[in-house]
Amino acid sequence: MEKSQVSRREILAMAAVGAASYAVSTAGAQPAPAQEATLKWGIIGTGTRGAFTHIPVIKDAPESEIVALCDVSEERLSNAAAKVPHPTATYTDYQKLLDDPNVNAIVIAVPNLLHREILLAAIQTGKPILCEKPAGSTNADAVAIKQMVDSAKQLIMFGMQYRNNPKARKIAELIASGDIGKPKYIVQHCSRGDWNLSPNVWRYSDPKLGGKPMNWRFSHTASGGTLNEFSCHYLDLLHWYAGAPVPERISGDGGIAVYKDGRDTWDYATVNMKYPNGVTAVHTLSMFGPGRNDTVVFGDEGTIEEVGDVFRLTRSAKNGKRIRDITMDPPNRKVSDPATLGLYVDFLQCLKTGKKPEANVDRAVAASRTCWVAELAAEKKTEVRWEDLT
């Protein structure tokens, strides 16, 4: 099976996505250049993300191949191995994959409560790492992960790929153009159905919920909450659009309105964020609605609005009201997931040039912390400052 052909222009565009971002911290160790030309990936976790995203994307990624897979489920492991177009080593113990001398780069794609443990073990190998979002399942995880990554010597990137999405890049580009003046108010609506309900999904026995095995995303202990597991991507986008790395104050609300089946993770939420530069952003989430993902950016001179595949720019009345529609280019059907592929392209560039990753630990931690501050605000029924989460 041959790799999908990705043009040099497309790869350069993915690699340049970070140039449009602003106010993103670049803290962390300077990664050393790669010792080998080909990244020989070992994937820990072959559930939905590992098997159905990372395996296909690595087939598209430059100078990359899969050499090892790991999962505690033999069924998931064998199904994932069948997706690799050549024989690959398989393990049920992640430490054995980490010790495999053929593996020189590691993907961690396990449930959230395991990120901290496995990331620590992976760092000790000295091999570069791509760890899926989020930054653990608790604030203590996020603090520890931040400390580990800042002290590490190798490249460590996180699966915060949504800034590579063409629509997200276009919104950031339009904001940066100044056509709507300075952004002041941003509203982002997300709606979808319930989580992956496949019987093959990893099941967690949460003592707080009676110990009955359930989809791990239904447990706050395992996932860190619905906002952390799902909305962290979208909150990261709002930080980007707002032009500030983190909000200053947050209020929030959420709960379980429909799925009263024993879970303790929310099925709806609203997060209101106020940034130090005067921007306010609102994120809304429903896990029981029709598919929806759109953003409106209100500036002091105009508005950017998503209307299907069109961005509508409306100038304010004081500037002579007018509307300009910008149509997105059709997606590249040759690439399975352009946003995630952008992570791999940047990963390779970081190894070759020593530059810092765009999807760095600060972004991952900021996104998760935003979720937990919002939960604290909902619990207290008041606005909470960023530093009030301890």
C-alpha positions in Angstrom: 0.0 0.0 0.0 1.6 3.3 -1.1 1.6 6.5 0.9 -0.8 9.2 -0.2 1.0 11.8 -2.2 1.1 15.1 -0.4 2.5 18.0 -2.4 5.5 20.1 -1.2 3.3 23.1 -1.2 0.8 21.4 1.2 3.6 20.3 3.5 5.1 23.8 3.7 1.6 25.2 4.4 1.1 22.8 7.3 4.6 23.6 8.6 4.0 27.3 8.4 0.7 27.2 10.4 2.4 28.4 13.6 3.6 31.6 11.9 0.0 33.0 11.9 -0.4 32.3 15.7 0.3 34.9 18.3 0.8 35.1 22.1 1.8 31.4 22.3 4.4 30.6 24.9 7.5 28.7 23.7 8.7 27.5 27.1 10.5 24.1 27.2 13.8 22.4 26.5 15.4 22.9 23.1 15.1 19.6 21.2 18.2 18.0 19.8 18.4 17.3 16.0 17.2 13.8 15.0 19.8 11.0 14.8 18.0 9.1 12.1 16.4 10.2 8.8 13.3 8.1 9.3 11.0 8.4 12.2 10.2 4.8 13.3 7.0 5.2 15.4 5.8 3.1 18.2 2.1 3.8 19.1 0.9 3.2 22.6 -2.9 2.8 22.6 -4.7 1.5 19.5 -8.2 2.6 20.3 -10.1 5.1 18.2 -7.4 7.7 18.1 -4.4 5.5 17.8 -5.8 3.1 15.2 -8.1 5.3 13.2 -6.2 8.6 13.2 -2.5 8.1 13.9 -2.0 5.0 11.8 -3.5 6.5 8.7 -1.8 9.9 9.3 1.7 8.3 9.7 1.1 6.7 6.3 0.8 10.2 4.9 3.6 11.8 7.1 7.0 12.5 5.5 9.9 10.3 6.6 7.8 8.2 8.9 6.9 4.6 9.4 5.2 2.5 12.1 7.3 -0.3 13.6 5.5 -1.1 16.9 2.0 -1.1 18.5 0.9 -1.5 22.0 -2.5 -2.1 23.7 -3.8 -4.0 26.7 -6.6 -5.4 24.4 -5.4 -8.2 22.1 -8.5 -7.6 19.9 -7.7 -3.8 19.4 -4.1 -4.6 18.9 -4.6 -7.2 16.2 -7.2 -4.9 14.4 -4.7 -2.1 14.5 -1.8 -4.2 13.2 -4.0 -5.2 10.2 -4.1 -1.5 9.3 -0.3 -1.3 9.0 0.8 -2.3 5.4 3.7 -4.3 6.7 4.5 -6.6 9.7 4.9 -4.7 12.9 5.9 -5.6 16.5 3.0 -5.8 18.9 3.1 -5.5 22.7 0.6 -5.6 25.6 3.1 -3.9 27.9 4.0 -0.3 27.0 7.4 -0.6 28.7 8.4 -3.3 26.2 7.5 -0.9 23.3 9.5 1.9 24.9 12.5 -0.5 25.2 12.2 -1.7 21.6 15.5 -0.5 19.9 13.7 -0.2 16.6 11.4 2.5 17.9 12.9 6.0 17.8 9.7 8.1 18.2 6.7 7.5 20.4 3.0 8.2 20.2 0.9 8.1 23.4 -2.7 7.7 22.6 -4.2 6.2 25.7 -7.1 7.4 28.0 -6.4 10.6 29.8 -5.7 9.3 33.3 -2.8 7.3 31.9 -1.0 10.2 30.2 1.1 11.3 33.2 2.4 7.8 34.0 3.2 6.8 30.4 4.7 10.2 29.5 7.1 10.0 32.5 8.2 6.5 31.4 8.6 7.6 27.8 10.7 10.7 28.7 13.1 8.4 30.5 13.9 6.7 27.2 15.2 10.0 25.7 13.1 9.3 22.5 11.0 12.1 21.1 7.3 12.0 21.9 3.9 13.0 20.5 1.5 12.7 23.4 -2.2 13.0 22.7 -4.2 15.7 24.5 -5.2 16.6 27.1 -2.6 17.3 29.8 -3.8 14.5 32.1 -7.1 14.1 33.9 -6.5 16.4 36.9 -4.8 19.7 37.6 -2.1 17.8 39.6 -1.4 15.8 36.4 -1.1 19.0 34.4 1.3 20.6 36.9 3.4 17.4 36.9 3.4 17.1 33.1 4.5 20.7 32.7 7.4 20.1 35.1 8.4 16.9 33.4 8.4 18.4 29.9 10.2 21.5 30.9 13.0 19.3 32.4 13.2 16.9 29.5 15.9 17.0 26.9 14.0 15.5 24.0 11.2 16.9 21.8 7.7 16.5 23.3 4.6 17.6 21.4 1.0 17.4 22.3 -2.0 16.5 20.2 -3.4 20.0 20.0 -3.9 19.9 16.2 -7.0 22.1 15.8 -4.9 25.2 15.0 -3.8 23.3 11.8 -7.4 23.0 10.6 -7.9 25.1 7.4 -11.0 26.9 8.8 -9.2 27.7 12.1 -6.2 29.1 10.1 -8.5 31.2 8.0 -10.2 32.7 11.0 -6.8 33.6 12.5 -5.7 35.0 9.2 -8.8 37.2 8.9 -8.4 38.5 12.5 -4.7 39.2 11.8 -5.6 41.1 8.6 -7.3 43.8 10.7 -10.4 43.8 8.4 -12.7 43.8 11.5 -10.5 45.9 13.7 -9.6 44.5 17.1 -11.6 41.4 18.2 -13.8 42.1 21.2 -16.3 39.3 21.5 -16.1 35.7 20.2 -18.9 33.1 20.3 -18.2 29.5 19.5 -20.9 26.9 19.3 -20.2 23.1 19.4 -22.8 20.4 19.2 -22.6 16.7 18.6 -23.9 13.3 19.6 -22.7 11.2 22.6 -19.3 9.6 22.8 -18.0 6.6 20.8 -20.2 3.8 22.1 -18.4 1.0 20.5 -18.1 -2.1 22.7 -14.4 -2.1 21.9 -13.7 1.2 23.7 -11.7 0.9 26.9 -13.9 0.5 29.9 -12.9 1.9 33.3 -14.2 0.7 36.7 -14.6 3.9 38.6 -15.0 3.3 42.4 -16.8 6.7 42.7 -19.4 5.4 40.3 -20.0 2.0 41.9 -17.1 0.1 40.3 -19.1 -1.0 37.2 -17.0 -1.0 34.0 -18.1 1.8 31.7 -16.9 3.9 28.8 -13.9 5.7 30.3 -15.2 9.1 28.9 -18.2 8.8 31.2 -15.9 8.9 34.3 -14.5 12.3 35.4 -11.7 10.5 37.2 -10.6 8.8 33.9 -11.3 11.7 31.5 -10.9 14.8 33.6 -14.4 15.8 32.5 -16.2 16.4 29.2 -14.7 19.9 28.7 -11.2 18.4 29.2 -11.7 15.5 26.9 -13.6 17.3 24.1 -13.6 21.1 24.5 -9.9 21.6 25.2 -9.3 21.8 21.5 -11.9 24.6 21.0 -10.8 26.5 24.1 -7.3 26.5 22.7 -8.6 28.0 19.5 -10.4 30.7 21.5 -7.1 31.6 23.3 -5.5 31.9 19.8 -8.2 34.0 18.3 -8.3 36.3 21.4 -4.6 36.9 21.1 -3.8 35.9 24.7 -2.3 32.7 26.0 -4.8 32.3 28.9 -7.9 34.0 30.1 -7.9 36.2 33.3 -11.3 35.3 34.6 -13.8 32.5 33.8 -17.4 31.7 34.6 -19.1 28.5 33.7 -22.1 26.3 33.9 -22.9 22.7 32.9 -24.3 19.4 34.0 -26.2 16.3 32.9 -29.4 17.1 31.2 -30.1 14.0 29.0 -27.6 11.1 29.6 -28.6 10.1 33.2 -27.0 6.6 32.9 -24.6 6.6 35.8 -21.9 8.9 34.3 -20.5 11.9 36.1 -19.3 13.8 33.1 -21.4 16.7 31.7 -23.4 16.5 28.5 -23.8 20.3 28.2 -21.7 23.3 29.2 -21.1 27.0 28.7 -17.7 28.6 29.4 -17.3 32.4 29.5 -13.7 33.7 29.4 -12.4 37.3 29.9 -8.9 38.0 28.7 -6.5 40.6 30.0 -6.5 42.4 26.6 -10.3 43.1 26.9 -11.5 40.2 24.7 -14.5 38.1 25.9 -15.0 34.6 24.4 -17.9 32.2 24.9 -17.8 28.4 24.3 -21.0 26.4 24.3 -21.2 22.6 24.1 -24.1 20.1 23.7 -23.5 16.4 23.5 -27.1 15.7 22.5 -27.6 18.0 19.5 -27.1 18.0 15.8 -23.6 18.3 14.5 -22.5 22.0 14.7 -19.2 23.7 15.0 -19.1 27.4 14.1 -17.5 30.6 15.4 -18.4 34.3 15.1 -15.8 37.0 15.8 -17.1 40.4 16.6 -14.5 43.2 16.2 -14.8 46.9 16.8 -15.0 47.5 13.1 -16.7 44.4 11.7 -17.6 40.7 12.1 -16.3 37.4 10.8 -19.0 34.7 10.6 -18.9 31.1 9.5 -21.8 30.3 7.1 -21.2 26.7 6.0 -18.0 26.7 4.0 -18.1 30.5 3.6 -16.6 33.2 5.8 -18.8 36.3 5.8 -17.0 39.6 6.6 -19.4 42.4 7.6 -18.1 45.9 8.1 -19.7 48.0 10.8 -22.1 50.8 9.8 -19.7 53.5 10.7 -17.4 52.3 8.0 -20.0 51.9 5.3 -21.6 48.5 5.9 -20.7 45.9 3.3 -20.4 42.2 3.1 -17.6 40.1 1.5 -17.9 36.3 1.3 -14.7 34.2 1.3 -15.1 30.6 0.1 -12.8 28.0 1.5 -10.8 25.9 -0.9 -12.1 22.3 -1.2 -10.3 19.9 1.2 -7.5 17.7 0.0 -9.1 14.2 -0.3 -5.7 12.6 -0.6 -4.9 13.3 3.1 -6.7 11.4 5.8 -6.5 14.2 8.4 -4.7 17.4 7.4 -4.8 18.9 11.0 -3.1 15.9 12.6 -0.7 15.6 9.7 0.4 19.1 10.5 1.5 17.9 13.9 3.8 15.3 12.2 5.2 17.8 9.7 6.0 20.2 12.5 7.4 17.3 14.6 9.9 16.5 11.8 10.9 20.1 11.4 11.5 20.5 15.1 13.8 17.5 15.0 15.7 18.7 12.0 16.1 22.3 12.9 15.8 22.4 16.7 12.9 24.8 16.7 10.3 24.5 19.4 7.0 22.8 18.7 3.8 24.8 18.0 1.7 22.3 19.9 3.7 22.7 23.1 3.0 21.8 26.7 2.0 25.3 27.6 -0.9 25.2 25.2 -2.0 21.7 26.4 -1.9 22.8 30.0 -3.6 26.1 29.4 -6.5 24.3 27.6 -7.0 21.7 30.3 -6.7 24.3 33.1 -9.4 26.4 31.4 -11.7 23.5 31.6 -11.1 22.9 35.3 -11.4 26.6 36.2 -14.7 26.6 34.4 -15.9 23.6 36.4 -14.8 25.3 39.6 -16.7 28.4 38.6 -19.8 26.3 38.0 -19.4 24.7 41.4 -19.0 28.1 43.1 -21.6 29.7 40.9 -19.4 32.7 40.5 -16.6 34.1 38.3 -13.2 32.5 39.1 -9.8 34.0 38.5 -7.2 32.0 36.6 -4.9 31.7 39.6 -7.7 30.5 41.9 -7.4 26.9 40.8 -4.9 25.2 43.2 
